[in-house]
Every structure is written in C-alpha cells, then in structure tokens.
C-alpha cells in the first residue's frame, strides 16, 4: 500500500466519521407523539433550531461530497 493510499484512506475515515456525527446531531423532522399532548415546539423555538439544523445539513452535504470524491480517488489508486 502506497503512502497516497494511506493518506486518502485516513481522509476517507475522517470524512465518514464527521458525516455520521453531523447526521446524528440533526433534529428529526417529525414531532411524534408529543404533538398530540401539546408538547410541540413553539414558532420561536423552531427558528433557533432551523439555523443550527441548516448548518448541520450543509456540513453533511459537504462531507458526503468529500466522501464520494475520496471513494472515487481510492478506487483509481487501488
């Protein structure tokens, strides 16, 4: 295994771990059973979360693109 394969492999591992963490940190889109009992979020609470969720969604998309790109590079190296 060449040094370039090791570097791409490590970068691929880091990109996949960051993508997993960003997906897990995002809030779910459904309110579940809490909406029936009146525990749904208020309008202002959703706007605060939307900013953070938008950043996490953007970071997830970037990591997914990097992951796909590195996977293609690894395919040509190996």
Order of alpha helices (4+ residues) and beta strands (2+ residues): alpha-alpha
